[in-house]
Amino acid sequence: PADPPTSSLMAAATAPPAAAGGELRCATWNIAAINNNPFEYYATLDEDDGYDKLMLAVQGFIDAPGDRDVCVSEVLTPPMFKRLKDAMSSLGWAGVDQVEQLWLSDFSTRRIIEGFLKDKGLGSKRLASMPDRFTNTINNADGSVVCRPTIINNYNREMKDLEAWFDQWFEFMFDTEVSVKNKKGEVETKKVCALLQPIKRAKYPAVTEEEEAISLPLQMLCQAIFDAVLVHVMNSCAAAAGIDWHALKLKLCGALVVNKQANVIKILADQGAYYDADIIFLQEVAGAFVEAFRAHDGLSSRFTLLAPSSVDHVRDQNSLLLVAKSRLAEAAAAEEVRLESALASDVPVADGDVCAFFVPLAGLGGAEPRRVLLASFHGDTAGLASTPVVGAVRKQAADAGVPLIFGLDANTHAREDPKGATKHIGAFLADLQEGPEVLAHCWEGTDTKEWHTTFNARTYLQPQLNKAVRYDERHTSKLTDCNPKDFILFSTSAFEVAKPVVRDNTGQVRFVEGIDFPTLTFPSDHAIVSSALRVRSAL
């Protein structure tokens, strides 16, 4: 085999040639769920569009605001507060008068950065994050989506100044009706403001009894201040730098939201490494991708799509398998493997996270198809579910006497957590050596420095400032997600690596070291991992 790719500013590798009869060409890709906030993570855009300059300016404003740290009443003005108070009073909410007193005696005189955005107490009380959770992005029962007028979602109207923003924000909160499902699954039509829920002191002990009693109008005020501050910061930074931030936002939303599925389909269809693959393991797949796949004549005629019977339509992040029809002619020939009874109740696995099927694959060195267990899995953020799920799937394969090929986002971590709160890569690899059959992985024989399949860090344009990473510290910060997460696992008794593994964070079957991704042309925060497996013995 050729030498593995070397680490450099641009480490490029070409896809392996078409698989021989006794080889399986595989790829695994967490295509990533749509992020409601296009500015949450650093992305790679064109050098001349001002994105990097804008992110640095926002960072500088929030890190060291100086005399720009004006009072809250200068961004959410007294006339704006009066409109807000009157609207809340008309709803009959308890505590509006008390919130007015808090406004006059406290909130209006706070500094927007040091006194509000950086106030850890507001975070622990969830006074801005809780209403954001309910109103940031609302999925109507008819499939339409509405967004709150704010910087941190995919709202697409221009907010050129605070007055224009507040008019849009007020109309959204108090005049816009949405149709959403209640806990019983029944569709209810209500105003956006009616979506807010009281904050209970029993769950969030930082909240006082007095704040709990007035939590609805208090949340509304804090949400208004939070959104006003971000609009002010963004408009101020963009004006000083001569940058059209709204055009940048539309560009990001177009690539990562509006055209995300089309961009995923384009990569899979245009690159031979994926279009000619035998098996593609996908994770965090939305229903919109399935529709786009079925509408694409080339991909739908080339692959059989296998999906788990239990999917999460609300979370809309499911694992799938694409199997070449030259290997599996009919989906009906595949037999789903259910793991519910095989996993302990405390294993953090949701509906749709695991997709596993016994599949009769043709062309593995014999005249007849050979039965193989194929599985795709998306692990929890800490990676703690990966070993139990791999173990359960491996046992199913061993009990059936068939080999296993498993593509997954294991969410393993390069740094070892002394408290064991996350799954370390070393521990995960050791786990592969245990159980009924040893499992190998596609990275064997390559430099471990080239195993990372993510590179992303939070910006200052998101609610959790304690997790923000300075722009020039993205490559060194412990908060940056630069980890070896994605694997193709396989039974050592049946397969071996035939071609060296290839990472791709460009959509062109090459990997560029050091860039933030997603990008405008690569719509995921996970690299694609591909390799070819050779059949090493009769199955």
Residue pairs with C-beta under 8 A, 6 or more apart in sequence:
1 497
1 498
1 499
1 500
2 499
2 500
3 500
4 445
4 446
4 447
4 450
4 500
4 501
5 11
5 12
5 13
5 446
5 450
5 500
5 502
5 503
5 511
6 447
6 450
7 447
7 449
7 450
7 513
8 513
9 512
9 513
9 514
10 510
10 512
10 513
11 450
11 503
11 510
11 511
11 512
11 513
12 510
12 511
13 500
13 502
13 503
13 509
13 510
13 511
14 502
14 509
14 510
15 271
15 272
15 273
15 502
15 509
15 530
16 25
16 273
16 498
16 499
16 502
16 530
16 531
16 532
18 25
18 276
19 25
19 276
19 278
19 498
19 532
21 363
21 364
21 365
22 363
22 364
22 365
22 534
22 535
23 498
23 532
23 533
23 534
23 535
24 278
24 279
24 327
24 361
24 364
24 405
24 495
24 532
24 533
24 535
25 273
25 276
25 277
25 278
25 279
25 530
25 531
25 532
26 277
26 278
26 279
26 280
26 281
26 405
26 407
26 442
26 488
26 530
26 531
26 532
26 533
27 273
27 274
27 277
27 279
27 280
27 281
27 407
27 528
27 529
27 530
27 531
28 280
28 281
28 282
28 283
28 376
28 407
28 408
28 409
28 486
28 487
28 488
28 528
28 529
28 530
29 280
29 281
29 282
29 283
29 486
29 524
29 526
29 528
29 529
30 282
30 283
30 284
30 378
30 409
30 485
30 486
30 524
30 526
31 264
31 282
31 283
31 284
31 285
31 289
31 523
31 524
31 526
32 284
32 518
32 523
32 524
32 525
32 526
33 284
33 286
33 315
33 316
33 317
34 256
34 257
34 260
34 286
35 41
35 256
35 257
36 136
36 137
36 147
36 152
36 153
36 154
37 136
37 152
37 153
37 461
37 462
38 153
38 154
38 249
38 252
38 253
38 256
38 257
39 151
39 152
39 249
39 252
39 459
39 461
39 462
40 152
40 458
40 459
40 461
40 462
41 456
41 457
41 458
41 459
41 516
41 518
41 525
42 55
42 456
42 457
42 459
42 469
42 471
42 474
42 516
43 51
43 252
43 256
43 516
43 517
43 518
43 519
43 520
44 515
44 516
44 517
44 518
44 519
44 520
45 51
45 52
45 248
45 251
45 252
45 519
45 520
46 520
49 247
49 248
49 251
50 241
50 242
50 243
50 244
50 248
51 248
52 471
53 241
53 243
54 237
54 238
54 241
54 243
54 245
54 248
55 459
55 460
55 461
55 471
56 471
57 237
57 238
57 240
57 241
58 233
58 234
58 237
58 459
58 460
58 461
59 459
59 460
59 468
59 470
59 471
61 68
61 113
61 233
61 236
61 237
62 113
62 117
62 233
62 460
62 465
62 468
63 460
63 470
65 111
65 112
65 113
65 114
68 113
68 236
69 111
69 112
69 113
69 114
69 115
70 111
70 112
71 108
71 109
71 110
71 111
71 112
72 107
72 108
72 109
72 110
72 111
72 112
72 115
72 116
72 225
72 228
72 229
73 81
73 108
73 109
74 112
75 112
75 162
75 225
75 228
75 229
75 231
75 232
76 108
76 162
76 166
76 224
76 225
76 228
77 162
78 108
80 162
80 166
80 224
80 228
81 100
81 103
81 108
81 221
83 166
83 170
84 170
84 220
84 221
84 224
85 96
85 99
85 100
85 103
87 170
87 173
87 174
87 193
88 96
88 99
88 216
88 217
88 220
89 96
91 193
93 216
93 217
94 213
94 214
94 216
94 217
95 213
95 214
95 215
95 216
95 217
95 218
96 214
96 217
98 210
98 214
99 214
99 217
99 218
99 221
102 218
102 221
103 221
107 116
107 221
107 222
107 225
110 116
110 119
112 225
112 229
112 232
112 233
113 229
116 122
116 225
116 226
116 229
117 226
117 229
117 465
118 465
120 466
121 206
122 128
122 222
123 129
123 463
123 464
123 466
124 204
124 206
125 199
125 204
125 206
125 207
125 211
126 199
126 204
126 207
127 199
127 211
127 215
127 218
127 219
127 222
128 219
128 222
128 223
128 225
128 226
128 463
129 463
130 196
130 197
130 199
130 219
131 196
131 219
131 220
131 222
131 223
132 148
132 152
132 223
132 226
132 463
134 195
134 196
134 197
135 148
135 172
135 173
135 192
135 195
135 196
135 223
136 147
136 148
136 150
136 152
136 153
137 145
137 146
137 147
137 148
137 153
137 154
138 145
138 146
138 147
138 178
138 180
138 192
138 195
139 145
139 180
140 146
140 178
140 179
140 180
141 179
141 180
141 181
141 187
142 179
145 154
146 172
146 176
146 178
146 192
147 153
147 154
147 155
147 156
148 155
148 169
148 172
148 173
148 192
148 227
149 155
149 157
149 159
149 165
149 168
149 169
149 172
149 227
150 169
150 227
150 230
150 231
151 159
151 227
151 230
151 231
151 234
151 249
151 461
152 230
152 461
152 462
152 463
154 253
154 257
156 249
156 250
156 253
157 168
158 164
158 246
159 165
159 168
159 231
159 235
159 246
160 235
160 246
161 235
162 228
162 231
162 232
162 235
165 227
165 228
165 231
166 224
166 228
169 224
169 227
172 192
173 191
173 192
173 193
173 220
174 191
174 192
174 193
175 191
176 191
176 192
177 189
177 190
177 191
177 192
178 189
178 190
178 191
178 192
178 195
179 187
179 188
179 189
180 187
180 188
180 190
180 195
181 187
181 188
182 188
193 220
196 216
196 219
196 220
198 212
198 215
198 216
199 207
199 211
199 212
199 215
199 219
200 207
200 212
201 207
201 208
201 209
201 211
201 212
207 215
211 218
226 463
230 461
234 245
234 461
235 245
237 243
237 245
238 244
238 245
251 520
252 520
255 263
255 518
255 519
255 520
255 521
255 523
256 518
256 523
259 523
260 523
261 286
261 288
261 289
261 291
261 292
262 292
263 507
263 521
263 522
263 523
264 289
264 292
264 523
264 524
265 289
265 292
265 293
265 296
265 299
266 507
267 274
267 507
267 522
267 528
268 274
268 275
268 280
268 299
269 275
269 296
269 298
269 299
271 507
271 508
271 509
273 502
273 504
273 509
273 530
274 280
274 528
274 530
275 298
275 299
275 302
277 322
277 324
277 530
278 323
278 324
278 326
278 327
278 361
279 321
279 322
279 323
279 324
279 327
279 374
279 405
279 407
280 303
280 321
280 322
280 407
281 319
281 320
281 321
281 374
281 375
281 376
281 406
281 407
281 408
281 488
282 289
282 319
282 320
282 321
282 322
282 376
283 317
283 319
283 376
283 377
283 378
283 408
283 409
284 317
284 318
284 319
284 378
284 409
285 317
285 318
285 319
285 320
286 316
286 317
286 318
287 313
287 316
290 305
290 307
290 320
293 299
293 300
293 303
293 305
293 322
294 300
294 305
299 322
301 325
302 324
302 325
303 322
303 323
303 324
303 325
304 322
304 323
304 324
304 325
304 328
304 329
304 330
304 331
304 334
305 320
305 321
305 322
305 331
306 320
306 321
306 322
306 323
306 331
306 334
306 336
306 355
306 357
306 359
306 374
307 318
307 320
307 321
307 355
308 318
308 319
308 336
308 351
308 352
308 354
308 355
308 356
309 336
309 338
310 338
310 351
310 352
311 318
311 351
311 352
312 318
312 350
312 351
312 352
315 350
315 352
317 352
317 353
317 378
318 351
318 352
318 353
318 355
319 352
319 353
319 354
319 355
319 376
319 377
319 378
320 355
320 376
321 355
321 357
321 374
321 376
323 334
323 359
323 361
323 374
326 362
326 363
327 359
327 361
327 362
327 363
328 334
328 359
328 360
328 361
328 362
329 362
333 359
333 360
334 357
334 358
334 359
334 360
335 357
335 358
335 359
336 356
336 357
337 356
337 357
337 358
337 373
337 375
337 393
337 396
339 349
339 354
339 356
339 389
339 392
339 393
339 396
342 392
342 395
342 396
343 349
343 388
343 389
343 392
344 388
347 384
347 385
347 388
347 389
348 380
348 382
348 384
348 385
349 380
349 385
349 389
353 377
353 378
353 379
353 385
353 389
354 375
354 376
354 377
354 389
354 393
355 375
355 376
355 377
356 373
356 374
356 375
356 376
356 393
356 396
357 373
357 374
357 375
358 371
358 372
358 373
358 400
358 402
359 371
359 372
359 373
359 374
360 369
360 370
360 371
360 372
361 369
361 370
361 371
361 372
362 369
364 370
364 372
364 535
364 539
365 535
365 538
365 539
366 538
366 539
370 539
371 400
371 402
371 539
372 402
372 403
372 404
372 405
372 494
372 539
373 393
373 396
373 397
373 400
373 402
373 403
373 404
373 405
374 404
374 405
374 406
375 393
375 404
375 405
375 406
375 407
375 408
376 406
376 407
376 408
377 386
377 389
377 390
377 393
377 406
377 407
377 408
377 409
377 410
378 408
378 409
379 385
379 386
379 389
379 408
379 409
379 410
379 411
379 412
379 423
380 411
381 411
382 411
382 421
382 422
382 423
383 410
383 411
383 412
383 413
383 422
383 423
383 428
383 485
384 422
384 423
386 408
386 410
386 411
386 412
386 423
386 428
387 423
387 427
387 428
387 431
389 408
390 406
390 408
390 410
390 431
390 432
390 439
390 489
391 431
391 434
391 435
393 404
393 406
394 404
394 435
394 436
394 437
394 439
395 435
395 436
397 403
397 404
397 437
397 491
398 435
398 436
398 437
402 539
403 490
403 491
403 493
403 494
403 495
403 539
404 437
404 439
404 489
404 490
404 491
405 488
405 489
405 490
405 491
405 495
405 533
406 439
406 487
406 488
406 489
406 490
407 486
407 487
407 488
407 489
407 529
408 486
408 487
408 489
409 485
409 486
409 526
410 423
410 428
410 485
410 486
410 487
411 423
411 483
411 485
412 423
412 424
412 425
412 428
412 483
412 484
412 485
413 422
413 423
413 424
413 425
413 483
414 424
414 425
414 452
414 482
414 483
414 484
415 424
415 478
416 424
416 426
416 427
417 424
425 451
425 483
425 484
429 441
432 438
432 439
432 440
432 441
432 489
433 439
437 491
437 492
437 493
438 492
439 489
439 490
439 491
439 492
440 489
440 490
440 491
440 492
440 495
440 496
440 497
441 487
441 488
441 489
441 490
442 487
442 488
442 489
442 490
442 497
442 501
442 529
442 531
443 451
443 484
443 487
443 501
444 497
445 497
445 500
446 500
446 501
448 484
450 503
451 484
452 482
452 483
452 484
452 485
453 483
453 484
453 485
453 486
453 503
453 526
453 527
453 529
454 481
454 482
454 483
454 485
454 525
454 526
454 527
455 480
455 481
455 482
455 505
455 514
455 515
455 516
455 517
456 480
456 481
456 516
456 517
456 525
457 469
457 474
457 477
457 479
457 480
457 481
457 516
458 464
458 467
458 468
458 469
458 479
459 468
459 469
460 468
462 468
467 479
468 479
469 477
469 479
469 480
470 477
473 480
474 480
474 516
475 482
475 514
481 525
485 526
486 526
486 527
486 529
487 529
488 501
488 529
488 531
488 533
490 533
493 536
493 537
494 535
494 536
494 537
494 539
495 533
495 534
495 535
495 536
496 533
496 534
496 536
497 531
497 532
497 533
497 534
498 531
498 532
498 533
498 534
499 531
499 532
500 531
501 529
501 530
501 531
502 509
502 511
502 529
502 530
502 531
503 511
503 527
503 528
503 529
504 510
504 511
504 527
504 528
504 529
504 530
505 511
505 512
505 515
505 517
505 519
505 522
505 527
505 528
506 512
506 519
506 521
506 522
507 521
507 522
509 530
511 527
517 524
517 525
517 527
518 524
518 525
